[in-house]
Amino acid sequence: MSAVHLAKLFRTPWFVPPLIVLIVFALPAPEVAAAERPKIGLALSGGGARGAAHVGVLKVIEELGIPVDYVAGTSMGSIVGGLYAMGLSPDEIEQTIEEIDWDGIFNDQADREDRRMPRKLEDRNYLIKARPGVQESERKVNLVPALIQGQKLELALRKYTLPVSRIHDFDALRIPFRAVATDVVTGEAVILGTGDLATAMRASMAVPAVFAPVEIGDRLLVDGGLAMNLPVSVVRAMGADIVIAVDVGGPRRERDEISDVLAMLDQVASLVTWRNTQEQIATLGARDLLITPALGHEVLASDFDKMLLAIAIGEHSAEDARPELTRLALPSAQYAVYRERHQPAPYTRPTIRAVRIENYSRLSDRVISERLEVKPGDRLDPTALDRQLASIYDQDNFESVRYHLEDQTDSEATLVVTAREKSWGTSSLQGGLEFSSTTTGDSRFNIGLAYTMAPLNAFNGEWRTQIQLGEEPGIYTTIYQPLDPLDQWYVMGGLGYLKNNLVLFDPEAYSQLIAEYQIRRSGGALEFGRNLDTWGRLGLRYALFDGRAEQRIGTIPYPDYDFDAGELSLRFSVDELDSLTFPRHGWSLDAVALSSRSELGASHDYDQGSLNWLHAQSWGRNSLLTGLTLAGSFGGTAPPQSYYQLGGFLNLSGFNQNELSGANLGLVRAIYLRDLGTDLIKTYAGGSLETGNVWDKRSNIRLDNLRVGGSLFVGADTIIGPLYLGYGQADGGHGALYLFLGRPWSNSQDDLSRAY
């Protein structure tokens, strides 16, 4: 220091240094130093939908100005805790909960209207959706490892954690964080503090048998609630001096409430988590605080539609603990500085530098790449990417189709899409049954089993064989082959043998059977066509088969006869229905033009055309289905085995199934459905009004000979298909009580020439 500077220093008035010290101490402290205040940790328990109550507790914690230094969470607690540790506010977490379609997120498949057309058309048969996997090389049939593979859940967690996707040490988050999972092999609690945040959250809430386990390193992980549902010791080990523990675990049942097997299983699961929760609560000290939101039976673990209510209950319970919480609060100025330090960094979605595909399947990379619309130079759009990945997952070969970002900078990243083939087998078995019975003695019963071998090749060809036993036995086998990676053009061929019944009633007498034929067909069909995105299909089909009609019952003589069929048909199909079981919105259309000619191998020359339209709309718990069916012969004379049939539940209710038959048909119907709001099995009540008829000649079609019918019914969406109990009444005294398992408004085709 120079002599000049020293001289100036000694000339400084004596009171200036003390004044500077006073000014410095008068300024607000940037935040109470770690040594001057205890570290506060937050332990958030699992509890399914009840875990939303954590958000309400966080609202009060922030309102009071309580700093949180560490967060640990289990299951749903890891979701809320992880988002909070990222820097999201309680209000932002609540908004995220509102945005998520919780019903949809627990269904791996895309919404039905977005599925590919081959699967939609396959839906029209009565086989149930559950498909055990088949591994031909090992001659094994395998059940799926879990009801939900977590496809949509993983993508949702990925989307909301993108701002911290570059962080792989959870101590580097705005608040240090830990997720708790369970090693399904050893039963030990696994504390996740490094890696990918979305994957850690997903592992922490992988309820066994419900969600597929998550593999991290050499460990197979499931829901952390099995080992440590309330991670008090975890947050303590992180460095917390004071722990705020929030327990949202489900209530245990009283003895008189354990009345069935489901209640017993629920009680056993509750006891497992309750016991390890009590062990953690026992470690709480005098300075710690336990908050137990009063959720009771009002919000259960599965009540994801009540999560906003759970938030409100959590907030109310935290308010009750306000006196105890207040002692942990910082002065407002110090808390403002704390909040400023814990604000999330600004985030801009990166530009995609490159796209890399990791394809662990037998399908061509092009099946994946050509469904990805994102290109290098595009900005990452998680919502659009999720939709594209859903299209890839819809190929029914993958157990997961996911993405992550690599080599990230502040502005760019490499997009990596990983597709893994089903470990339990890409081929599948499918079974089901259909039956109908009326009080008039008309009954029908069929049981079916289908085996689908896939993929046959890199473009996802399929070979499907179905056997049907019962009133209408048969067997048919088809090969479906896409001609391009996007399955726009296809070719399909099949062979089969099928029996079905043709019943003739006396039109002048109610339920008076005059003859019943068994129609036997054997032959094949070849089709070439175009799938129109996910909404429609146009197909040209040639079918050739021979058949025989044998009279089984008859009060007057009708001779047996043989016939040949050679048909060329053009079919246009649209299917935008959200469900074939109990649709709430969308529409479907099938239009067919068919020509039978001797030059094609037929016994009879005739032309037919048909149109079948169904529309669904809903408001609240109410749905209205309206339908129109028109069909007729436009040249030549159609033989009896090619007649259109009408009658039965919701197809001119009051009549027996297929009681009316003729060369021309018309039907208009309106069906009302009311969702009864049941939980375990969705049930409905409804009614219908239908009018229509069949006619031998088009010249006989008149409004004054239309038949009118209607019905009242209850229905249930069961695991084996939609089940109905109803009563139908038609003009002329026709009436019947129906028990029906199947889809009465489906356009399913039950003859060889139209089987998919």
C-alpha positions in Angstrom: 0.0 0.0 0.0 1.5 3.4 -0.9 2.2 6.2 1.5 -0.5 8.3 -0.1 -3.2 5.6 0.6 -1.9 5.2 4.2 -2.2 9.0 4.8 -5.8 9.0 3.5 -6.7 6.0 5.7 -5.5 7.7 8.9 -7.4 10.9 7.9 -10.7 8.9 7.9 -13.0 10.1 10.7 -13.0 7.7 13.7 -16.7 7.0 13.6 -16.8 5.7 10.0 -15.7 2.1 10.6 -18.2 1.5 13.4 -20.9 3.0 11.3 -20.1 0.6 8.4 -20.4 -2.3 10.8 -23.8 -1.2 12.1 -25.1 -0.7 8.5 -24.0 -4.2 7.6 -25.7 -5.8 10.6 -28.8 -3.8 9.9 -29.2 -5.3 6.4 -31.6 -8.3 6.2 -29.7 -11.6 6.4 -29.6 -13.5 3.1 -30.8 -16.6 4.9 -30.3 -17.9 8.4 -27.0 -19.8 8.2 -27.1 -23.5 8.4 -25.4 -23.4 11.8 -28.0 -20.9 13.1 -31.2 -22.9 12.3 -32.0 -26.6 12.3 -32.3 -28.4 9.0 -35.8 -29.4 8.1 -36.7 -32.5 6.2 -40.0 -33.6 4.7 -41.0 -37.3 4.6 -44.0 -38.0 2.4 -45.7 -41.4 2.5 -47.3 -43.5 -0.2 -51.0 -43.9 -0.4 -52.1 -43.9 -4.0 -54.6 -41.1 -4.8 -54.5 -40.2 -1.1 -51.0 -38.9 -1.7 -52.5 -35.8 -3.3 -53.0 -34.6 0.3 -49.3 -33.9 0.4 -49.9 -30.9 -1.9 -52.3 -29.4 0.6 -49.7 -29.8 3.4 -47.1 -28.1 1.2 -49.4 -25.1 0.6 -49.5 -24.4 4.3 -45.8 -25.0 4.8 -45.1 -22.4 2.1 -47.7 -20.0 3.4 -46.1 -20.1 6.9 -42.6 -19.6 5.4 -41.1 -22.9 6.5 -37.8 -23.7 4.7 -37.5 -27.3 3.5 -33.9 -28.6 3.2 -34.5 -32.2 2.3 -37.3 -34.2 0.8 -37.9 -38.0 0.7 -40.9 -39.7 -0.7 -42.4 -43.2 -1.2 -44.8 -44.1 -4.0 -47.2 -41.1 -4.6 -45.1 -39.3 -2.1 -42.1 -39.6 -4.4 -44.2 -38.0 -7.2 -45.2 -35.0 -5.2 -41.9 -34.8 -3.4 -39.9 -35.1 -6.6 -41.8 -32.3 -8.3 -41.5 -30.1 -5.3 -37.7 -30.8 -5.1 -37.5 -29.8 -8.8 -38.8 -26.3 -7.8 -42.4 -26.6 -8.6 -44.8 -24.7 -6.3 -47.7 -26.5 -4.6 -50.1 -24.7 -7.0 -48.1 -25.9 -10.0 -48.2 -29.4 -8.7 -51.9 -29.2 -8.2 -52.2 -27.9 -11.8 -50.2 -30.9 -12.9 -52.5 -33.3 -11.1 -55.5 -31.6 -12.7 -53.9 -31.9 -16.2 -53.2 -35.7 -16.0 -55.9 -38.0 -17.3 -55.6 -40.5 -14.5 -58.1 -43.0 -16.0 -56.1 -42.9 -19.3 -52.7 -43.0 -17.7 -53.4 -46.4 -16.2 -54.2 -47.9 -19.6 -51.1 -48.6 -21.6 -52.9 -48.7 -25.0 -53.8 -45.6 -26.9 -57.4 -44.5 -26.8 -59.5 -46.8 -29.0 -60.2 -44.1 -31.6 -56.4 -43.7 -32.1 -55.7 -47.5 -32.5 -54.8 -49.0 -35.8 -57.6 -50.3 -38.0 -56.7 -54.0 -37.9 -57.1 -54.0 -34.1 -60.4 -52.0 -34.2 -61.9 -54.5 -36.7 -60.7 -57.4 -34.6 -62.4 -55.8 -31.6 -65.8 -56.6 -33.2 -65.7 -60.2 -32.3 -66.6 -61.4 -28.8 -63.2 -62.4 -27.6 -62.0 -60.8 -24.4 -59.1 -58.3 -24.5 -56.8 -60.1 -22.1 -54.1 -61.9 -24.1 -51.5 -64.3 -22.5 -48.2 -64.2 -24.4 -46.9 -67.2 -26.3 -43.2 -68.0 -26.8 -43.1 -70.5 -29.6 -39.3 -71.2 -29.3 -39.8 -72.3 -25.6 -43.3 -73.7 -26.1 -44.5 -71.6 -23.2 -47.7 -69.6 -22.5 -47.0 -66.7 -20.1 -49.2 -64.3 -18.2 -48.3 -60.7 -18.4 -46.0 -59.7 -15.4 -48.4 -56.9 -14.4 -51.8 -55.5 -15.3 -50.2 -52.2 -16.4 -46.8 -51.9 -18.0 -46.6 -48.2 -17.2 -46.2 -47.0 -20.8 -48.2 -43.8 -20.4 -47.2 -43.3 -16.8 -43.5 -43.3 -17.7 -44.1 -40.8 -20.5 -46.1 -38.5 -18.2 -43.3 -38.5 -15.6 -40.7 -37.9 -18.4 -42.7 -34.9 -19.6 -42.9 -33.2 -16.2 -39.3 -33.9 -15.2 -37.7 -32.7 -18.5 -36.5 -29.4 -16.9 -34.1 -31.5 -14.7 -33.3 -34.3 -17.1 -29.7 -33.2 -17.1 -29.4 -33.7 -13.4 -28.5 -37.2 -12.3 -27.5 -36.5 -8.7 -30.6 -35.7 -6.8 -28.6 -33.6 -4.3 -28.2 -31.1 -7.2 -32.0 -30.5 -7.4 -33.4 -27.3 -5.9 -34.0 -29.4 -2.7 -32.0 -32.6 -2.2 -34.4 -35.5 -2.8 -34.6 -39.3 -2.3 -37.2 -41.8 -3.7 -37.8 -45.1 -1.9 -38.4 -48.4 -3.7 -38.4 -52.0 -2.7 -36.0 -54.7 -4.1 -38.6 -57.4 -5.0 -36.0 -60.1 -4.6 -34.6 -59.3 -1.1 -37.5 -57.2 0.2 -35.0 -54.4 1.2 -35.7 -50.7 0.9 -33.7 -49.2 -1.9 -32.9 -45.5 -1.5 -32.7 -43.8 -4.9 -30.6 -40.6 -4.9 -28.9 -40.8 -8.3 -29.9 -41.6 -11.9 -33.0 -40.5 -13.8 -35.6 -38.8 -11.8 -38.6 -40.0 -13.8 -37.4 -43.6 -13.6 -36.9 -43.3 -9.8 -40.4 -42.0 -9.3 -41.8 -44.7 -11.6 -39.9 -47.4 -9.5 -41.1 -46.0 -6.2 -44.8 -46.4 -7.2 -44.6 -49.7 -9.1 -47.3 -51.5 -7.1 -46.6 -55.2 -7.5 -48.8 -57.1 -10.0 -50.5 -53.8 -10.9 -47.5 -52.0 -12.4 -44.6 -53.7 -14.0 -41.4 -53.7 -11.9 -38.6 -51.3 -12.9 -35.0 -52.5 -13.5 -32.3 -50.2 -12.2 -28.8 -51.5 -12.3 -28.9 -55.2 -11.2 -32.0 -54.7 -9.1 -35.7 -55.3 -9.9 -37.7 -52.6 -8.0 -41.3 -52.3 -7.0 -43.4 -49.9 -4.8 -41.4 -48.6 -1.8 -44.4 -48.9 0.5 -43.6 -52.6 1.0 -40.4 -51.8 2.8 -40.7 -48.2 4.0 -43.9 -46.3 3.3 -43.0 -43.3 5.4 -39.3 -42.5 4.9 -38.5 -40.7 8.1 -35.1 -42.4 8.6 -34.2 -41.6 5.0 -34.7 -37.8 5.4 -32.9 -38.0 8.7 -29.9 -39.6 7.2 -29.8 -36.9 4.6 -29.1 -34.4 7.4 -32.5 -33.3 8.7 -32.6 -32.1 12.3 -36.3 -31.8 12.3 -38.7 -34.0 10.3 -42.1 -33.1 9.1 -43.7 -36.5 8.4 -46.9 -36.7 6.4 -48.7 -40.1 6.6 -51.5 -40.7 4.0 -51.6 -44.5 4.4 -55.0 -46.1 3.9 -57.2 -47.0 6.9 -57.2 -50.6 8.2 -60.5 -52.4 8.1 -62.5 -53.4 11.2 -63.2 -57.1 11.7 -66.8 -56.9 10.4 -65.6 -55.1 7.3 -63.4 -58.1 6.2 -66.2 -59.9 4.5 -64.8 -61.2 1.2 -61.6 -62.1 -0.5 -61.0 -58.6 -1.9 -61.5 -57.1 1.5 -59.0 -59.6 2.9 -56.4 -58.9 0.3 -56.8 -55.2 0.9 -56.4 -55.6 4.6 -53.2 -57.7 4.2 -51.7 -55.1 1.9 -52.7 -52.3 4.4 -51.1 -54.2 7.3 -47.7 -54.5 5.5 -47.5 -50.7 4.9 -49.0 -49.9 8.3 -46.5 -51.9 10.2 -43.4 -50.4 8.6 -45.0 -47.0 8.9 -45.4 -47.4 12.6 -41.8 -48.4 12.9 -40.8 -45.1 11.2 -43.2 -43.0 13.3 -41.6 -44.5 16.4 -38.3 -42.8 15.5 -39.9 -39.3 15.6 -38.5 -37.1 18.3 -39.9 -34.3 20.4 -39.0 -31.7 17.8 -40.4 -33.6 14.9 -44.0 -33.3 13.6 -46.4 -35.9 12.3 -49.3 -34.8 10.1 -52.0 -37.4 9.3 -54.6 -35.9 6.9 -58.1 -37.0 7.8 -58.8 -38.8 4.6 -60.6 -41.7 6.3 -62.8 -43.6 3.8 -63.6 -40.4 1.9 -60.6 -40.8 -0.4 -59.3 -44.2 -1.0 -56.0 -45.2 -2.7 -57.8 -45.8 -6.0 -59.9 -42.7 -6.0 -57.9 -40.7 -8.5 -61.0 -38.7 -9.4 -61.0 -37.3 -5.9 -57.4 -36.0 -5.8 -58.5 -32.4 -5.6 -60.6 -33.3 -2.6 -57.5 -35.0 -1.0 -55.5 -31.8 -1.6 -58.2 -29.8 0.3 -58.2 -32.3 3.2 -54.4 -32.2 3.4 -54.5 -28.4 3.6 -57.1 -28.5 6.3 -55.1 -31.0 8.4 -52.0 -28.9 8.0 -54.0 -25.9 9.2 -54.9 -27.8 12.3 -51.1 -28.2 12.9 -50.4 -24.5 12.4 -49.3 -23.8 16.0 -46.7 -26.6 15.8 -45.6 -25.6 12.3 -45.3 -21.9 13.1 -42.3 -22.5 15.3 -40.4 -23.7 12.3 -41.1 -20.6 10.2 -38.5 -18.0 9.1 -39.1 -14.3 9.2 -40.6 -13.2 6.0 -37.5 -11.4 4.7 -35.3 -14.5 5.3 -37.9 -16.8 3.8 -38.1 -14.6 0.7 -34.4 -15.1 0.2 -34.7 -18.8 0.7 -37.5 -19.0 -1.9 -35.4 -17.0 -4.3 -32.5 -19.4 -3.9 -34.9 -22.4 -4.6 -36.6 -21.1 -7.6 -36.3 -23.4 -10.6 -33.9 -22.3 -13.3 -35.5 -21.1 -16.6 -36.1 -24.0 -19.0 -36.4 -24.0 -22.7 -37.1 -27.2 -24.5 -34.0 -28.2 -26.5 -33.7 -28.4 -30.3 -33.2 -32.0 -31.4 -29.7 -32.5 -32.7 -30.2 -36.1 -33.9 -32.6 -39.0 -33.4 -31.3 -42.4 -32.5 -33.4 -45.6 -32.4 -32.6 -48.5 -30.0 -34.8 -51.3 -31.4 -34.8 -54.4 -29.3 -37.3 -56.3 -31.4 -37.7 -58.3 -34.6 -39.5 -55.4 -36.4 -37.7 -53.2 -38.9 -36.3 -49.9 -37.6 -38.5 -48.3 -40.3 -41.6 -49.4 -38.5 -40.4 -47.2 -35.7 -38.7 -44.4 -37.5 -41.5 -43.7 -40.0 -43.9 -43.2 -37.2 -41.6 -40.6 -35.6 -42.4 -37.2 -37.1 -39.8 -35.4 -35.1 -36.7 -34.5 -37.2 -33.3 -33.0 -36.4 -33.7 -29.3 -36.1 -37.2 -29.6 -34.5 -37.8 -28.3 -31.0 -38.8 -31.1 -28.6 -42.6 -31.3 -28.2 -43.3 -33.9 -25.5 -47.1 -34.0 -26.2 -46.6 -34.7 -29.9 -43.8 -37.2 -29.2 -46.0 -39.1 -26.8 -48.6 -39.5 -29.5 -46.0 -40.8 -32.0 -44.7 -43.3 -29.4 -48.3 -44.5 -28.7 -48.6 -45.3 -32.4 -45.4 -47.4 -32.2 -46.6 -49.1 -29.0 -49.9 -49.9 -30.8 -48.0 -52.5 -33.0 -48.6 -54.9 -30.1 -45.0 -56.1 -30.1 -43.5 -53.9 -27.4 -43.7 -53.9 -23.6 -42.3 -50.4 -23.6 -41.5 -47.6 -26.0 -39.8 -44.7 -24.3 -37.4 -41.9 -24.9 -34.7 -39.9 -23.1 -32.3 -37.1 -24.0 -28.5 -37.5 -24.3 -25.6 -35.1 -24.8 -27.7 -32.2 -23.6 -26.5 -28.6 -23.7 -28.6 -25.5 -22.9 -30.1 -25.5 -26.4 -29.6 -29.0 -28.0 -30.0 -32.7 -27.2 -30.0 -36.1 -28.9 -33.3 -37.8 -28.8 -33.0 -41.6 -28.1 -36.1 -43.7 -28.6 -35.9 -47.2 -27.0 -38.4 -50.0 -28.0 -38.3 -53.3 -26.1 -40.1 -56.4 -27.3 -42.5 -58.1 -25.0 -40.5 -60.4 -22.7 -43.5 -62.7 -22.2 -44.0 -63.3 -25.9 -45.3 -61.3 -28.9 -47.6 -64.0 -30.0 -50.8 -64.4 -28.0 -53.8 -66.5 -27.1 -57.3 -65.0 -26.7 -60.5 -66.6 -25.5 -64.1 -65.6 -25.1 -67.8 -66.7 -25.2 -71.1 -65.3 -26.3 -74.6 -66.4 -25.5 -78.1 -65.2 -25.6 -81.3 -66.6 -24.1 -84.9 -65.6 -24.2 -88.0 -66.7 -22.3 -89.4 -67.8 -25.7 -86.9 -70.7 -25.8 -84.5 -69.1 -28.3 -80.9 -69.6 -27.2 -77.4 -69.4 -28.6 -74.0 -70.2 -27.2 -70.5 -70.1 -28.7 -67.1 -70.3 -27.2 -64.0 -69.2 -29.1 -60.2 -69.5 -28.8 -57.8 -67.6 -31.1 -54.0 -67.9 -31.5 -52.1 -65.1 -33.2 -48.5 -65.6 -34.2 -46.6 -62.3 -34.6 -44.5 -60.9 -36.0 -44.2 -63.1 -39.0 -41.6 -60.6 -40.5 -40.1 -57.2 -40.1 -43.2 -55.4 -41.3 -45.3 -57.0 -38.5 -47.3 -59.6 -40.4 -49.7 -61.8 -38.4 -51.1 -65.3 -38.7 -54.3 -65.7 -36.7 -56.3 -68.9 -36.3 -59.6 -69.0 -34.5 -61.7 -72.0 -33.4 -65.3 -71.7 -32.4 -67.4 -74.3 -30.6 -71.1 -74.2 -29.8 -74.2 -73.5 -31.9 -72.1 -72.2 -34.8 -68.8 -74.2 -34.8 -66.0 -73.4 -37.2 -62.4 -72.8 -37.7 -60.6 -70.2 -39.9 -57.1 -69.0 -40.3 -56.0 -65.7 -41.8 -52.7 -64.0 -42.6 -52.5 -60.3 -42.5 -49.5 -58.7 -44.2 -48.7 -55.0 -44.3 -47.0 -54.0 -47.5 -45.1 -51.0 -46.1 -43.7 -49.9 -42.7 -46.7 -47.7 -41.9 -49.3 -50.4 -42.7 -51.0 -48.2 -45.2 -51.4 -50.9 -47.9 -52.1 -54.5 -46.9 -53.0 -57.9 -48.3 -54.9 -60.5 -46.4 -55.9 -64.1 -47.1 -57.7 -66.8 -45.3 -59.2 -70.3 -45.3 -61.9 -71.7 -43.2 -64.9 -73.9 -42.4 -67.9 -72.5 -40.6 -71.4 -73.6 -39.7 -74.3 -71.2 -38.9 -78.0 -71.5 -38.5 -80.7 -70.0 -40.7 -84.0 -69.9 -38.9 -87.3 -69.3 -40.7 -90.4 -68.2 -38.8 -94.0 -67.9 -39.9 -94.5 -64.1 -40.5 -98.1 -64.4 -39.5 -97.6 -66.2 -36.2 -95.6 -65.1 -33.2 -92.5 -67.3 -32.6 -93.8 -70.0 -34.9 -90.8 -71.8 -36.3 -91.4 -73.3 -39.7 -87.8 -74.4 -40.6 -84.2 -74.3 -39.4 -81.3 -74.9 -41.6 -77.7 -75.5 -40.8 -75.5 -73.7 -43.4 -72.1 -75.2 -43.9 -69.4 -73.2 -45.7 -65.8 -74.0 -46.6 -63.4 -72.0 -48.7 -61.2 -69.0 -48.7 -60.9 -65.3 -49.3 -58.3 -62.8 -50.5 -58.3 -59.1 -49.8 -56.2 -56.1 -50.9 -56.8 -52.7 -49.4 -55.7 -49.5 -47.9 -55.8 -48.5 -44.2 -56.9 -44.8 -44.0 -54.7 -43.7 -41.0 -56.4 -44.8 -37.8 -60.0 -44.0 -38.8 -60.9 -46.1 -41.8 -60.2 -48.8 -44.4 -61.1 -49.5 -48.0 -60.8 -53.1 -49.1 -61.5 -55.2 -52.2 -62.2 -58.8 -51.5 -62.7 -62.0 -53.5 -64.3 -64.9 -51.7 -64.8 -68.4 -53.1 -66.4 -71.2 -51.1 -68.8 -74.1 -51.4 -71.6 -74.8 -49.0 -74.6 -77.0 -48.1 -77.9 -76.1 -46.4 -79.4 -79.0 -44.4 -82.8 -78.8 -42.8 -82.6 -79.6 -39.1 -86.2 -78.7 -38.1 -89.2 -78.1 -40.3 -93.0 -78.4 -40.2 -93.3 -78.3 -44.0 -90.9 -79.9 -46.5 -88.0 -77.7 -47.6 -85.3 -79.6 -49.5 -81.7 -79.6 -48.6 -79.5 -78.0 -51.2 -75.9 -77.3 -52.2 -74.5 -74.0 -53.3 -71.3 -72.3 -54.4 -70.3 -68.7 -53.7 -68.0 -66.6 -55.8 -68.1 -63.0 -54.6 -66.3 -59.8 -55.3 -67.0 -57.1 -52.7 -65.8 -53.6 -51.9 -66.0 -52.5 -48.3 -65.5 -49.1 -46.8 -65.2 -48.9 -43.0 -64.9 -46.0 -40.6 -64.5 -46.6 -36.9 -64.0 -43.7 -34.5 -65.9 -45.1 -31.6 -64.2 -44.8 -28.2 -65.6 -48.2 -27.2 -67.5 -51.1 -28.7 -68.8 -52.2 -25.3 -70.6 -49.1 -24.1 -69.6 -46.2 -26.4 -69.8 -42.6 -25.3 -68.6 -40.7 -28.3 -67.6 -41.2 -31.9 -69.2 -43.0 -34.9 -68.7 -46.0 -37.2 -69.8 -46.8 -40.7 -69.7 -49.9 -42.8 -70.7 -49.7 -46.5 -70.5 -52.9 -48.6 -71.1 -53.5 -52.3 -71.1 -57.2 -53.3 -71.4 -58.9 -56.6 -72.0 -62.6 -57.0 -71.4 -64.0 -60.5 -71.1 -67.5 -62.0 -67.9 -66.3 -63.7 -66.5 -65.9 -60.2 -67.6 -69.4 -59.2 -71.1 -68.7 -57.8 -74.3 -70.7 -58.2 -76.4 -67.5 -58.3 -75.9 -64.1 -60.0 -77.0 -61.2 -57.8 -75.9 -57.9 -56.4 -76.2 -56.6 -52.8 -75.4 -53.5 -50.9 -75.5 -52.5 -47.3 -74.9 -49.6 -45.0 -74.5 -49.7 -41.2 -74.1 -46.4 -39.3 -73.8 -45.9 -35.6 -73.2 -42.6 -33.7 -72.6 -42.1 -30.0 -72.8 -38.9 -28.0 -72.8 -38.3 -24.2 -73.5 -35.7 -21.6 -72.5 -36.3 -18.0 -73.3 -39.9 -17.2 -75.7 -40.2 -20.0 -75.1 -41.6 -23.5 -77.3 -41.7 -26.6 -76.6 -44.2 -29.5 -78.4 -43.7 -32.8 -78.1 -46.2 -35.6 -79.3 -46.8 -39.2 -79.0 -50.0 -41.1 -80.0 -50.4 -44.8 -79.4 -53.5 -46.9 -80.9 -54.9 -50.1 -80.6 -56.8 -53.3 -80.3 -54.8 -56.5 -80.0 -57.4 -59.2 -80.8 -61.0 -59.6 -82.3 -63.1 -56.8 -80.3 -63.7 -53.6 -80.6 -67.2 -52.2 -81.8 -67.8 -48.7 -78.3 -68.3 -47.2 -77.5 -64.7 -48.3 -80.7 -63.2 -46.7 -80.4 -60.4 -44.2 -81.7 -61.2 -40.7 -83.3 -59.0 -38.1 -84.6 -59.6 -34.6 -83.3 -59.9 -31.1 -82.1 -57.7 -28.3 -81.6 -54.1 -29.6 -82.1 -55.4 -33.2 -85.9 -55.1 -33.1 -86.4 -56.1 -29.5 -89.3 -58.3 -28.7 -88.6 -60.7 -31.5 -86.4 -63.8 -31.3 -82.8 -63.5 -32.5 -82.8 -63.4 -36.3 -86.5 -64.2 -36.4 -87.1 -62.0 -39.5 -85.1 -62.7 -42.7 -85.4 -61.3 -46.2 -83.6 -60.0 -49.2 -84.0 -56.4 -48.0 -83.7 -54.9 -44.6 -84.1 -51.5 -42.8 -83.6 -50.6 -39.2 -83.5 -47.4 -37.3 -82.7 -47.4 -33.5 -82.1 -45.1 -30.6 -80.5 -46.5 -27.4 -80.2 -44.5 -24.2 -77.5 -45.5 -21.5 -77.1 -44.2 -18.0 -73.9 -44.9 -16.2 -74.9 -46.0 -12.7 -71.5 -44.9 -11.2 -70.5 -48.2 -9.7 -66.8 -48.8 -9.0 -65.6 -52.3 -9.4 -67.7 -53.2 -12.4 -69.2 -50.4 -14.5 -73.0 -50.9 -14.8 -75.6 -49.2 -16.9 -79.4 -48.8 -17.1 -81.0 -48.0 -20.4 -83.8 -48.3 -22.9 -84.2 -48.4 -26.7 -86.7 -47.6 -29.4 -86.4 -49.5 -32.7 -88.3 -49.6 -36.0 -87.6 -51.6 -39.1 -88.5 -54.8 -41.1 -87.3 -57.1 -43.8 -88.9 -57.5 -47.2 -88.6 -60.1 -50.0 -89.0 -57.4 -52.7 -88.1 -53.7 -52.7 -91.5 -53.0 -54.0 -92.9 -54.2 -50.7 -91.0 -51.6 -48.6 -93.6 -49.2 -47.1 -93.8 -47.1 -43.9 -97.1 -48.8 -43.0 -95.5 -52.2 -42.7 -92.6 -51.2 -40.4 -92.4 -53.2 -37.2 -91.8 -51.3 -33.9 -89.9 -52.6 -30.8 -88.4 -51.3 -27.7 -86.6 -52.5 -24.6 -85.6 -51.7 -21.0 -82.4 -53.2 -19.7 -79.4 -53.2 -17.3 -75.9 -53.9 -18.5 -72.5 -54.5 -17.0 -69.0 -54.2 -18.5 -67.6 -57.5 -17.2 -64.2 -59.1 -17.7 -65.7 -61.6 -20.1 -67.6 -58.9 -22.1 -70.8 -56.8 -21.9 -73.6 -58.6 -20.1 -77.3 -57.5 -20.4 -80.6 -58.4 -18.8 -83.5 -56.8 -20.4 -87.1 -57.0 -21.6 -88.2 -56.3 -25.1 -91.6 -55.7 -26.5 -92.7 -55.4 -30.2 -95.9 -54.8 -32.0 -98.3 -57.7 -32.5 -97.8 -59.0 -29.0 -94.2 -60.0 -29.5 -92.2 -59.9 -26.2 -89.2 -61.5 -24.6 -87.0 -61.4 -21.6 -83.3 -61.4 -22.7 -80.1 -62.5 -21.1 -77.3 -61.5 -23.5 -73.5 -61.6 -23.5 -71.9 -59.9 -26.4 -72.1 -56.6 -28.4 -75.6 -56.1 -29.8 -74.6 -53.0 -31.8 -71.3 -54.3 -33.1 -70.9 -54.9 -36.8 -69.2 -58.3 -36.2 -69.2 -60.6 -39.2 -69.9 -64.2 -38.5 -69.6 -65.8 -42.0 -66.5 -66.9 -43.7 -66.6 -64.4 -46.5 -66.6 -61.5 -44.1 -64.5 -62.8 -41.2 -61.5 -60.6 -40.3 
